Amino acid sequence: MTPGGRRRAGRLRELMVSGLVDSFGLSLGWTIFNLVAVDRGGLALAGLFNAAMLLGVVLSAPVTGRLARHLHGRKLLLLAGGTEGTLRVATLAALLAGYDGKLIAAGIVLMHIAAYAGFAAMRAEVAAVDARPQAMTRYALSIAAVEAAGAGVAALLPLRGGYVIAVFLVYGLSLVPTILTARRARVQDSGTARPPTPVTGGQVTRTARREHDRARTGRPRLPWPVLAGGGVITLLAAGPTLLSVALASELHGHHAVAGAAIAFSAGCLLSSSAVSLVDRLRLPIQVTWPLWGVGMLVGWLLAPAHLLGLFLAQFLSGLSMTAFEGGMDARIARDATPGTVTTVLAWSASTRALGGAVAVKFLPVLVTASAIGLTSGVAAAALGAAVLSALIRLRLPRRTART
């Protein structure tokens, strides 16, 4: 390996390790946070806090875009990490002290805005080191796998004495590696893209003028069709996975939750190999993204009938969801114009979060846990039809225009 290759590999490992530590601490603390919320105020209070979390994720995209136009990646990571770490400790302390739920929810919104701004900046750093979909997927699968481990550990901890102090320390200090990693940040979204020189004379078009004004003011051109497609896939396919804890508990009892989390983590660990295999086929996203959606859903056909069906559903969900998110982020980062990578990656996570929020909100209203198999089958059939339609369009011969 060349010296440059060794440096890139070392930097990628550094980003992976800091992301793993941060995600473990966040998952541990947020799970404890939800358990305390349920104990203090029932599902209503926990629902308020989770709604605040999703609102923060959605709002993080425009906030990150504005910050990225004015701050170097190093400063953005430092600001996001410091703000998030402070709010992690403050919101958990406020909850334990019995402060008003609405005040805590406001802190949660700000905390997740900072969290996902930092998450976008970290993924931009990964893309700067290695732009291949496999690298982004490995980062995503590592995050997903360690989050499941953090939730499992949190469920076993008693909320008393020294354990509470340990949770505070892990929850807040797990961001220290990310802050240290920020010192070597490479991405600079502000001031990197020079405005194009407009065509003079009568050849200046409105499109060219808009492109010039957008570049001059630093406003990125967002790939809205691609972002909307990712949000729709998440809306149709991710609902059962996002509700997997509740579904596992209702279908097969509390003992099934741990096994489902392990199965999800196992699927995450194989997602990078799956992305490499699909990447060699060079299929368009109109085919691969709905296929990943089918993978998130198909196992849930068997989940209500048997415990092993639940584990299969979670395994396929972990593989497919991680592959989809990693592939989407890699595609968006690759096609982004210079100086806009952090912004478009923030919007990528935001649109997926919006689709997931709608799915989580309405899926329990529309169906019961026992009917999740039928609902998943209908959604999988719709996505399968989209795949078939895309394949047919790709195979149709293109008509040549008459000269």
C-alpha positions, 0 to 999 in steps of 0.5 A: 500500500502506498503512503497515501493509501495508508494515510487514507486507511488510517483516517477512515479507521479514525472516523469509524472509531469515533463514530462507533464511540459516539453512537454507542454513547448516544444509543445508551443514553437515549434508551435510558432517557426513554425508559425514564420518560416512560416511568415518569410520564408513560407513553405520552411523555415518551411520544412527546420526546420522540416527536421532538427528536424527529423534528430535530432531525428534519430541521437539521438539514436547513440549519446544517446547510446554512452553517456549512456555507460559513464554517469549515468542516473542522469548526462545524464538527466542533460546534455540533459536538460541543452543543450536542454533548452539553444538551445530552447531559442537560436534558437527561438531568432535567428529566431526572430532576422533574422539569417540565416536559415541554422545556425538555422537548425543546432541548431535545429538538436542539440536541438532534439538530446538532447531532445530525449536523455533526453526522452530516459532517462526519459522512462528508469526511468519510466521502472525502477519504473514500467515495466508494459506496462500500466505505459509506455503507461500512460506516453506516453498518458500524453505526447501526450495529453499535446502536443496537448494542448500546440499546441492549446494554441500557435495557440491562442497567439499573437506574440507581446509584453509580450506574446513573453517574456512569450513564451521564459520563458515557452519554456526554463524553462519548463525543470526545473522540469526534471532537478530537477527530475534527482537528483533521477535518478535510471538508470545507463547504464554505468558499470552495466553489467559485461562481461560474462566469456568466455569458455576456451579451444576448446569450445569457439565459435565465437558467445560467443566471440562476446557476450563477446567482446560486453559486455566488450566494453559496446556496447549493442546488439540491437533488430533490428527485433523488432526495424525494425518492429516498424519502418515499422508499423509507416511508413505504419500507422502513416502518416495521423496522423502526417499530421493531421493538414494539412489534417484537414485544407484542408478537413474541414477548419481551424476550424476543427484543434482544434476539431481534436486535442481534439479528438486525446487527448481524444483517448490518455486518453483511450489508457492505458485501451486499453493496459490493455485489450489487455495485458490480451489476451497475444497476440504476437507483430506480432498480436498486433502491426499491429492491432494498425496500423489498428486502426491508419488508419481505421478512415481515411476512413470516414475523407474526407466525414464528419467532424465527420469522421475526429474526429473519425479518430483522436480519434482512432489515438490517442488511437492506436498510443499511445498504440503502442508506449507505448507497444513497449517501454515497450517490448524493456525495458523489454527485454533489457540486464542490462545496455542498457535500455536507449540506446535501448529506444533511438533507439526505438524512432529513428526508429519510427521517421525514419518511420514517416519521410518517411511517411510524406515526400512521402504521400503528393506526392503520394495522395491528401487530398481527396484521403487519405481515399482510401490510408488509406484503402489499408494500413489498409487492408495490416496490417489486412492481416498481422494480419490474417497471424500471427493468422493462424501461431499461430493456426497451430499445431507444427510438432514434430521432429522424434527421 
